[in-house]
């Protein structure tokens, strides 16, 4: 894969490069933005560009958070440099690597941009730069005091942000934009793009697959996507998810619960109702129990985070719920990621709301998501939908 040339850039033979990756590497612009969809090879392109820097130079690799740095950028760097035999050393404590040609690489997170000051650099790279602030970019620019004086950013776009203003709208030969779609990467697993399409709305496909800058605020859900039904087909298996609030303070979240079922023949998800309340746990517990008793055969899921876990443990000891199937649900994705499959169903006409007084308030919240003041009802619908897809790990009370 690579050979050492003392104090020179490391020469690569990279047979699996995509077209956009090659254009990125061949660009002579000192400041480059590689913007692309998920899985388009952005991080790999960013890491391989490090090996092209002059031997003996000092650079910095920056990710939005330490976790992202560790799990993605650093992992890719270590994989490629070790496989190519060009990594001379890596100090885990100091987070500093050195290549066989003397290139020194500092690995840092952008959690606190001011901590990036105080070092002279010849180059730097921002991975997932759209999740970093312009302050991070400006601080790092001021550190470019050595040769070759280059910087590059690899990211999936996030609306018309500072990256769009800095790179796309800047008419200067010093700034270059290389665009890449997820489809450009022919080395992805079979049906990878199709699986994403099935989960994303059309707007999210533009951003997350095509790598396009587009405005997403207020567009995850649209009111016209939701269909109202008088009733659901007979014989469906229903699941109810409870998203429990930690407080009843004025600005706190609500406790919310949604009841959902999937019609496997049509692929349509039905939402029977959404309960929303701001109350202390004893009152929420009473409503939860009464609702479960009024819905025999409905599986009940409770978010397991913090107060939810304690509440679930209490419910398993409740005599009234003997025979009720209870599930403790662990949430391991962010709100938007959990809501995307629901939004995709709604846009495709495969999400129906059973007529009731709850619909108006729900639609108001849905059409302001993810930027509205509250998102508890969306969280509860996402949780109920997740219960329909996941294996039924049931705790019988």
N, C-alpha and C positions, 0 to 999 in steps of 0.2 A: 504493500500500500504506500509506503513512504521510504525515502532514503535520507540520511543526514548529510547536509552540506554545512560545514562549520561556519558559524556566524551568518549563515544565509537562510532565507526562507526554506521551509521544508517542501520538497517537491512531492506532489501527489499524483497518484494514478487512481482516479475515482470513476469507475465504470458505471455506477448507478446514478449519476447526476441527472436531475430533471432539467428541462430547458430553462425555467426561471432561475434555478440554482446556478447554472452556468452563466447566465446573463448577470447575475448578482456578483459572482466572482470576477467576471471580466470587466465590470464597470470601473472606470478610472476616477469616478467622483470620490472626493475625500469623505463625504457624508452620504450614506446610503440607507434607504428604508426598504426592507424586504417584507412586504405585507401580503399575507396569504391566509387561506382557509385552514381549518384544523387538519393536521396530518400532511400538510403540503411540503414538509421538509425544512421549515424555517430554522428550527434549533440546530439541526444538523449542518445547514449552510453556515450558520453563525459560528459554530465551533470549528468547522473546517477552515473558515477564513482566518482563524487564529494562527493556524499552521503556516499561512502565507505571509505572516508578518516577519520583518527582518530579524534575523538571529540576534540575540542580545537585547532586544527591545523589551519594554515593560508595558503591560496592558492590564485592563481590569474587565472582568465579566460581571455584569450586574443583572440580577433578577428582582422582580417586585418584592418577594418575600424570601426569607431563608429557606422555607420549605420548598418553594418552587425552584430555588437555586439548587438545593440538594437533590430533589427528585427528578429534575429534568435537565437543566443546563450542565451541572457538574457531572451527573451520571453519564450524559452523552459524551462529554469531554473525556472522562476517564476511559469509557468504552473504546472510543476511537483512537486515542493516543496510546493506550496499552496494546490494542490490537495491531497498531502500526509500528510499535516498538520505538516511539519517539518521545515517550514520557521519561524524563530523567528522575524526577522526584515529585512527591506531593505531600505537603505537610497538612494533616487534617486539623491540627490545632490552630495554625495561622491561616488556613485556607489559602495556601499559596502553592502553585505548581510551577515546575520548570521543565522546559523541553530540552532535548539533547543539543540543540543549537544555541542554548543560553536564553531563549525567550522566557520571560518571567510573567506569570499570570496570577493576578490577585482576584479572588472570588468574593463578592460582596452582595448584600441585599440592599434594596432601596427603602427599607422600612423607615430609616432615619437618614434622609439625604445629606444632612450636615456632616455625618460621619464619613462621607466620601471625600471630604476635603483633606488637604495636607500631603498629597502624594503627586509626584510628577509622572505623567503618562505619555506614552507614544501612541497609544490607541485604546479604545474601549468599545464594548458591545453591550447593548441593552437587549435582553431577551424578554419577550412579551412587554415591549415598551409602552403599549397602550394602557397597561395597568400601573405604569409609573407616572410621576408628575413631570411637568415641564421644568420644575425646580431641579429635579434630578439631572435632566439633560443639560441645563445651564451650568450647574456645578461641575459636571464632568467635562464640559467643553473648556472650562477654565483650567482644567488639569492637563490639557493637551499641550505640553511644553517641550516635548521631545519628538524626534522622528519616529514614524512617518507622518504623524498628525492625522490619523484617520479614525472614523467612528462609524458604526453601523448598528441598526436596530432591526430586529426581526420580531414580527408580531401579527396577531389577528386584529383587524381594525375594531374600534369601539366608537362608532359614530364620528361626527365631524369634530374631532378633538384637536389637541395641540399638535399631534403628528400630522394631521391633515393640513393645518395652517402652516406648519414649519416646512413640510416637504412637498406636498401636492401643490399648494398655492405659491410656493417660492419659485420664482423664475431665475434660477442661477445654475450654472454648470457645476457648481460645487455640491449640489444636492440632486440625488437620483432616487427614483422610486421604481422598484421592481415588483410586479404583481404576480401572484401565483394562486391558482385554484387548487383545491384538494384533488380535483380530477387530474391535475398535472402529474401527480405522483402515482405512477403505474405499479409501484412496489407495495402499495397498501393491500391489506387483506381483501379478498373477493367480497363484493357487495358492501364494502365499508361506506361508500358514498350513499348507497341506497338506504342503508340503515339510518344514517344521519337524516336523510330526506324524510324518512317516515316519522321522525321525531321533531323536526323543525318546521316552523311556519315559513312561508315564502320569504319574508323579510329576514328571518334568521338564516335561511339558506344563503341569501345574498352575502351576509356578513361572515358566517361561520364556514361556508363551503367555498363560495366564490371569492372571498377575501375582499369584498367591496366596502368602501366607506358608505354608510347609509344611516339615516336617522331612525332610531328604534324607540325613542321615547314615546310611551303611550300606545305603541303599536303591537305589543305582544299579544293582546287580545283586542278584538273589535266586536262591538255590540251586535253587528249584523251576522256574526258567525254563529251565535247561539240560537238554537231552535227550541221552541217551547212545545212540549208534548202533554197531552191530557193524562196519559198513563203510560207505564212501561209494559212490555210484553210479560205474560205470565211465566212463572217458572225460573226467573233469574235469581242468581245467588248474590245477596247484598252484603256489602261491607261498610262499616261506619268507622271513621277515623276521628280521633279527638286530638286537637292541637291545644294544649293547656297553657294559659298565660301564667306568669310568675307573680303578677301584681295586679291590683285594681286601681292603681294611680291613674290620674286623669289622662296622661299621655301613654299609658301602658297598652300592651296588646290586649286583644280580646281572647277569651277562650272560644274556640269554634269547632264545629263538628259537621262533617259531610257524610252523606250516605250514598253510595254509588254501586252500580252493577254493570256488567258487560254482557251485551247480547252477542254471543259468539257467532251467530249466523250472519248478522249484518255488520259486526265490528263496531257497533254503536255503544257508547258509554252513556248511561242514564244517571243523572244526579237527582235523587228524590227530594232532598231538602238540605239546607245548611242552617245549623243552629249557631247563633252568635250571642255571646253574653259576657258582661264584665262583672265578675263576682269572685268572692273568696272560694277557696277549695271546698269547704263543706257544702256550699250551695251548688257549685259545679258538680260535685260528687252526687248530690241528690238528683240533679237533672240527668246526669249520665246513667245512674241506676234506673231511674224511671223510664228513660228512653229505651234502655236495653230490655227492660221487662215488657215494654209495649211493642217491641220488635223481635219476637222469638225467631230464632234461626239466623239472625243477622250477626255476622262476626264483628267483634268490637276491637279496634286497635287504639292504643294509647301511645303517644310519643314518649320515648324512654329517657329523654334528656332531663336531668336534674329533678325538678319538681314532678315531672311526668313519671319518672321511674318510681318515686316514692308513692305517687298516686296509684300506679299500676299494682304495686305490691299490696297496697291497702285493699284494692278492689278484689284481688285474688282471695282475700280472706272474708269477703262479704258473703254471708249466707244466702242473701237474696239472688245472687248471681250464679248459684250452683247450676251447672248445665249450660251456662253461657260461654261461648268460645271467646277467649280474650287473647290478644296479641300485644306484646311490647314491641313497638316499632322504633328501630334505631335510624335516625336521620343522618345520612352521610354525604348529602349533596347540598349545594346552595339553593336558595329559593327559586331562582330563575331556571336552573337546570331541572329542578323537580316539576316546574310548571310547563316547560316546553312541550312534553308529550301531550298534555291536556290542550294547549293552544293549537298544536298540530291537528288534533282530532277535531277541535272546534272549527278550524278553517276548512277542513275537509267535509264538514257537515256530519260528523260522526259523534257529536256530543249534544245530548238533548237534556233540557231541564224540565222536570215535572212541574206543571203549573202550581204556583203557590205564592203567598205573600212575601216570601223570602227573596224572590228573584230580582226585584228592583234594586235592593241594596247590594246584592251579590254582583249584579252587572256594573253598578257604579264602581265597586272596588276592582272588578276585573279589568275594566277599561282604563283604570288609572295605574294598574300594576306594570312595572315594579316601582313606580315613583310616587305612588299615593301614600297617604299618611298611615294606612293600615293595609295589611295583606293576609290577615288571619284566615279569611274565608278561602282564599286561593290556596294557602298552605294546607287547609283541611281537605280541599278537593284533591290536591296533589297527593296527599297522604292516602286518601281513600282509593284513588286510582292506582297508587303503588301497591296497595293490598290486593288489588285484582290481578296484578301481574306476578307478584312474588309467590314462592311456595308457601303453602299454608302451615306455618309453624305455630301450632295452636297450644295455648295453655288453657286447660279446662278448669274453670273456677269451681 
